[in-house]
């Protein structure tokens, strides 16, 4: 049976994790050998809470994620079983009723805030990456993303960042950088790093063909 390689990409909010993942997926879309799974889709279901209660959740704390389900799904994929991945609805702050079928493949890239913070998640990774981007750049990116794509107001984004996001980053995310095999500066703008990752993934796919 082919070996599935797990590449974990961690880093602060809007550091460029998703940009790197998307570029890698585009490089290999013709061979269907690389799948991206976002930790954000494993936010805990909150359908039992009111909207007011959901808004009060600290989404930048590790406890906001259902990592047990995440790990269960990753182990199934490693064992050659497909999964029904949850999809998170960021407008309604809970899981969508829809799921996405994910099939086993050569390389699975998992990306999220706490990929390296959680011991079990980082241990399941064969390659551990931390995306290191300046805090001011990350804040601006998050502000634009949350207002344009997640239905947030400017005031709510600023308040969340100053009251929880920065504190959670300094407490949980920044310290996890020490577990990285590779640190990538500036996320998706670091073409040299992406080229090196592309070469590594190509070698993994070719090895599985032998």
N, C-alpha and C positions, 0 to 999 in steps of 0.2 A: 504494500500500500504506500502511496506517496506520502511523504512527510509534509505536514503543514507548518510553515514558518510564521510565527507571530512577531510582528514589529509594533512596538508600543511607542506612541508619540505623545508626550506630555508637554505642559507649558502653561503659562498664565492665560487669562482670558484674552482672546483676540491677538494672540502672539503669532499666529500664522500656521497653527497645527492643521487646520482644514485645508488651507491653500497647498501645503506640502502634500497632504493625502490626495487631494484632487489631481495634482500634477502627476503623481505616481500612478494613479488609476488611469489617467489619460494615456500615459506612456504604454500601458499594457491592455488597453480596452479591446484590442483585436484578438488577443489570445485568451481573454477571460480567466486570467490566472491570478489577479489581484482583486481583493475585496476590501472595502473600507467599512469599518463599524465605528460609529461615534458613541462615546460614553454618554453623551447628552440624551440619547434615546433610551437610556436606562435610568433616567430620573424615576423616582418612585411614583406609582399611580396615586393620584390625589382626588379621584372622582368622588370619594366619600366626604370630602371637605367642601365648604362653601367657597365661593370665589374670594371672599374677604380673607378666609383662612389660608387659601393657597398663595395669595399675594405675600403673606407674612413669612412664608417658608424661606429659609436661608439656602438659596440654590447654589451657593458657593462653598458649602460645607460638605465634607465627604458623606455625612449621614443622609444627604438628599438623594443619594444614588443607591439603586438596587444592584450592588456588585455581586451578590450571591447568584442572581439570575444571569448576570453578565458572564460570570465564570462558568456557570452551568452550560450556557450556550457556546462559549468558546471551547469547552471540553467536548461537546457534541460535534462541533465542526472538526476538531482535531481527530476525532474518531470516525470521521467520514459521514456524519449525519447532518442533514439540513436542519435549519431552525426557523422559527417564526419570530423575527426580531420586532420588538415593540417600536412604535413611532411616537415621539413626544410632540404634543401640541403646545407650542410656546405661547400662543395667544390665550388659551384657556387654562394653562398651567396644569395640565394633566396628560395622561397618555391618550393617544388617539384610539378609536375603536378599531382602526386598521393596523395591520402588521405587514412586514416585508419578509418574503422568503429569501433566506441566504443559504447558498449551497457551499459545500467544502471546496477549497481551491488551494493552490500552491502557497500563496502568501495572503495573510490576513493582516491588514493594518488597523490597529485600534488606536483611536486618538481621543484625548480628553484631559481635563484638568488634573485628575487624580490617578492617572494610569501608573505613575511611578510612586505615588504616595501610598497606595494600597499594596501591602506586601504580596498578597496572593496574585494580584494582577501583574505586578512587575515580574514575579517569578515565572509566570506562564509565558512571558515574552522571551524570544530568542535574541532580539535586538532592542535596546532601550534608548530612546532619543528624547532629549529635552530641547524645546524651542525657546530660545532666550531673546526676548525683544524688550526694548526700553519701555518703561511703565507709561510714559506720556503717549507714546505711539499706540500702545495697547488700549489705553483709555479712549483715545479718539476713534480707533477702529470699533471698539465696543459700542460707543455712543452712536455711531453711524449705523452699525448693524442692527442694534436693538430698536432704534427709531424706525428704520426703513423696513425691516423684515419681521420684527416681532411685536409690532403694535405698541411700543412703549413711548412714553413722553420723555422729553429731554430732562425734566425735573426728576422723574422717577429713576432714570438711569444714573444721574449724578448723585442722587441720594443713596442709591444702592451701592454705588462704587465707593463712596466716602465712608459709609457706615459698615459695610460687610466685605465687599470684594477685595479691597486692598488689604484688610486685616487677614482675611482667609488666605490670600496669596502669600503674605509674609509668614503666616503660621504653618501652612500645609504644603503649598506648591513650591515655593522657592527652595525649601530644605530638601525636597525630593530630587533636586538637580544632581545631588551627589551620587544617585543610583544610575545615572545615565552612562551608557557606553559612548554616546556621541552627543555633543551639544551643538545645535545649529543656531547661528545668529541671524536674526531678522526674518525668520520663517521662509515663506514662499519666494522671497526676493533673493535668497541665497542659492543661485543657480549651480554653483560648484557642488554644494552639499547634495542638492537634488540629483545631479548627474552621478555622483558617487553612489547614492542610494539606488538609482536606476540600474547601475552596473551590478551592484550586489544582488538585487532582485532578479536580474537577467540570469545571473549565475545559479541562483536557487532554482529557477524554472528549468533551466537546462539540465541541472543535476537530476531533477525529478523525471526527466525524459529518458534518462539512461536505464 
